[in-house]
Amino acid sequence: MRLAWLAAISVLAVVMAVLTPYVLRTESTWQAAAWLVMLAATVTGIAMLLRAELLIRRLERDTRSDASET
């Protein structure tokens, strides 16, 4: 389920990236700057979620391997 949410947020980031040239051309400077901040925050959030997912999987794998040794 975690990967489904991550995929949905990634699709949002891709849509935002595709729309960025249009926003930069048509919106005011402040609105374009806000758009870029939101895009950067979305990409940063995805990177953090990916890192957390990898760490959680590693912890789960380590926990299972420790339990099987005892």
C-alpha positions in Angstrom: 0.0 0.0 0.0 2.9 2.4 0.7 4.1 2.0 -2.8 0.7 2.9 -4.2 0.7 6.2 -2.4 4.3 6.8 -3.5 3.3 6.2 -7.1 0.4 8.5 -6.9 2.5 11.3 -5.5 5.1 10.6 -8.2 2.4 11.0 -10.9 1.5 14.4 -9.3 5.2 15.5 -9.5 5.4 14.4 -13.2 2.2 16.4 -14.0 3.6 19.4 -12.2 6.9 19.2 -14.1 5.1 18.9 -17.4 2.9 22.0 -16.6 5.9 24.0 -15.3 6.8 25.7 -18.7 3.1 26.8 -19.1 2.9 28.2 -15.6 6.2 30.1 -16.0 5.0 31.6 -19.3 1.5 32.6 -18.2 1.5 33.4 -14.5 3.0 36.3 -12.6 6.4 36.1 -11.1 5.1 35.4 -7.6 2.7 32.7 -8.8 5.5 31.1 -10.8 7.9 31.3 -7.8 5.2 29.6 -5.6 4.8 26.9 -8.3 8.5 26.2 -8.3 8.6 26.0 -4.5 5.7 23.5 -4.5 7.4 21.5 -7.2 10.7 21.4 -5.2 8.8 20.5 -2.1 7.0 17.7 -3.9 10.2 16.3 -5.3 11.9 16.5 -2.0 9.0 14.8 -0.3 9.1 12.0 -2.8 12.9 11.5 -2.2 12.3 11.4 1.6 9.4 8.9 1.2 11.6 6.7 -1.1 14.4 6.8 1.4 12.0 5.9 4.3 10.5 3.1 2.2 14.0 1.6 1.6 14.9 1.9 5.2 11.7 0.3 6.4 12.2 -2.6 4.0 15.7 -3.0 5.2 14.6 -3.0 8.8 11.9 -5.6 8.1 14.3 -7.8 6.2 16.9 -7.5 9.1 14.2 -8.3 11.7 13.0 -11.4 9.8 16.6 -12.7 9.4 17.3 -12.1 13.1 14.2 -14.0 14.1 15.0 -17.0 12.0 18.5 -17.3 13.5 17.2 -17.8 17.1 
